[in-house]
Amino acid sequence: MEYQTDSDEPTATAVVQAVADYKGVQHEEMEPIYEFIEPDALDSLVSADSDVVVQFKYAGVVVTVGPNQIRLGNKGDTMERLSEDS
């Protein structure tokens, strides 16, 4: 599943909302993202003018974040598998 990000919204906030939508829960019900990744570092690494891609697990979902997009996959997905259809 793929989500486009808004340049005005912090990346970490967009990840929480995307994973909540993916799991069918309210974003308030999600575990704090800072327990999985440093939100400020994520925002700094993944910007619209960067080619950096970051992958991590959040709330049991594989999250791949790149410039202006968030991709969500299953527990067994890897960056290589998620990148195949790019």
C-alpha positions as CSV (number, residue, x, y, z in Angstrom):
1,M,0.0,0.0,0.0
2,E,1.4,3.4,-0.9
3,Y,0.6,6.9,0.5
4,Q,1.7,10.2,-0.8
5,T,3.0,12.6,1.8
6,D,2.3,16.3,2.1
7,S,5.4,18.5,2.3
8,D,3.8,20.6,5.1
9,E,3.2,17.5,7.3
10,P,6.1,16.0,9.4
11,T,7.0,12.6,7.9
12,A,6.6,10.9,11.3
13,T,3.1,12.2,11.6
14,A,2.2,11.0,8.1
15,V,3.6,7.5,9.0
16,V,1.4,7.2,12.1
17,Q,-1.7,8.2,10.1
18,A,-0.8,5.9,7.2
19,V,-0.2,2.9,9.5
20,A,-3.4,3.6,11.4
21,D,-5.3,3.7,8.1
22,Y,-3.6,0.5,7.0
23,K,-4.6,-1.3,10.3
24,G,-8.1,0.2,10.4
25,V,-7.7,2.1,13.7
26,Q,-7.6,5.7,14.8
27,H,-4.2,7.3,14.9
28,E,-4.7,8.0,18.6
29,E,-4.7,4.3,19.2
30,M,-1.3,3.8,17.7
31,E,1.8,3.2,19.8
32,P,4.1,6.3,19.9
33,I,6.3,6.3,16.9
34,Y,9.3,7.5,19.0
35,E,9.4,4.0,20.5
36,F,10.4,2.7,17.0
37,I,12.3,5.5,15.4
38,E,13.5,9.1,16.2
39,P,10.8,11.3,14.6
40,D,13.1,14.3,14.1
41,A,15.8,12.2,12.5
42,L,13.2,10.6,10.2
43,D,12.0,14.1,9.1
44,S,15.6,15.2,8.5
45,L,16.7,12.1,6.5
46,V,13.6,11.9,4.3
47,S,13.0,15.2,2.6
48,A,11.6,16.1,-0.8
49,D,15.1,17.0,-2.0
50,S,16.7,13.8,-0.8
51,D,17.1,10.4,-2.4
52,V,17.3,8.7,1.1
53,V,14.9,5.8,1.7
54,V,14.4,4.6,5.3
55,Q,12.8,1.3,6.2
56,F,11.7,0.2,9.7
57,K,8.9,-1.8,11.5
58,Y,6.2,0.2,13.2
59,A,3.4,-1.5,15.0
60,G,4.1,-4.8,13.1
61,V,4.1,-3.1,9.7
62,V,7.1,-2.7,7.5
63,V,7.3,1.0,6.6
64,T,9.4,2.3,3.8
65,V,9.7,6.1,3.6
66,G,11.2,8.0,0.7
67,P,10.8,11.4,-0.7
68,N,7.0,12.3,-0.8
69,Q,5.9,8.7,-0.3
70,I,5.3,6.0,2.4
71,R,5.0,2.4,1.4
72,L,3.5,-0.2,3.8
73,G,4.0,-3.9,3.7
74,N,3.7,-7.2,5.6
75,K,6.1,-8.4,8.3
76,G,8.1,-10.5,5.8
77,D,8.6,-7.7,3.2
78,T,12.0,-6.3,2.7
79,M,13.2,-3.2,1.0
80,E,14.2,-5.2,-2.1
81,R,10.7,-6.6,-2.4
82,L,9.0,-3.3,-1.9
83,S,11.3,-1.7,-4.5
84,E,10.6,-4.2,-7.2
85,D,7.5,-2.3,-8.5
86,S,9.2,1.1,-8.3
